[in-house]
Amino acid sequence: MQQNVGGIDKTARILIGLVLLSLVFIGPQTPWGWIGIVPLATALIGWCPLYKIVGVSTCKKPANG
């Protein structure tokens, strides 16, 4: 798996994931908050399957040497 999730994208996914997961424990305590695992996991792995399907990458392209 080649990474396709860049720096700013990772940060946003981590924040969104944590906010959604907090809904399970704090606030309305809804089970929908468990969906926060998806953006959190893709950020930590650095690879998003949807990006692969669509052909998108937010990673910086390597410089040609």
JOUR-V46491 format. One record per residue. N is the residue number from 1. RES is the residue in one letter. PSI is psi in whole degrees, -180 to 180 (* if undefined). Layout:
# JOUR-V46491
N;RES;PSI + N;RES;PSI
This chain:
# JOUR-V46491
1;M;121 + 2;Q;134 + 3;Q;139 + 4;N;13 + 5;V;116 + 6;G;-175 + 7;G;-56 + 8;I;-39 + 9;D;-42 + 10;K;-46 + 11;T;-45 + 12;A;-42 + 13;R;-40 + 14;I;-46 + 15;L;-46 + 16;I;-43 + 17;G;-44 + 18;L;-39 + 19;V;-45 + 20;L;-42 + 21;L;-32 + 22;S;-23 + 23;L;-22 + 24;V;-35 + 25;F;-30 + 26;I;154 + 27;G;-134 + 28;P;-10 + 29;Q;53 + 30;T;143 + 31;P;-15 + 32;W;-20 + 33;G;-24 + 34;W;-17 + 35;I;-18 + 36;G;-16 + 37;I;-33 + 38;V;-57 + 39;P;-33 + 40;L;-45 + 41;A;-44 + 42;T;-32 + 43;A;-43 + 44;L;-35 + 45;I;-35 + 46;G;14 + 47;W;131 + 48;C;120 + 49;P;-35 + 50;L;-41 + 51;Y;-38 + 52;K;-45 + 53;I;-43 + 54;V;-20 + 55;G;32 + 56;V;146 + 57;S;132 + 58;T;7 + 59;C;150 + 60;K;140 + 61;K;139 + 62;P;143 + 63;A;139 + 64;N;114 + 65;G;*
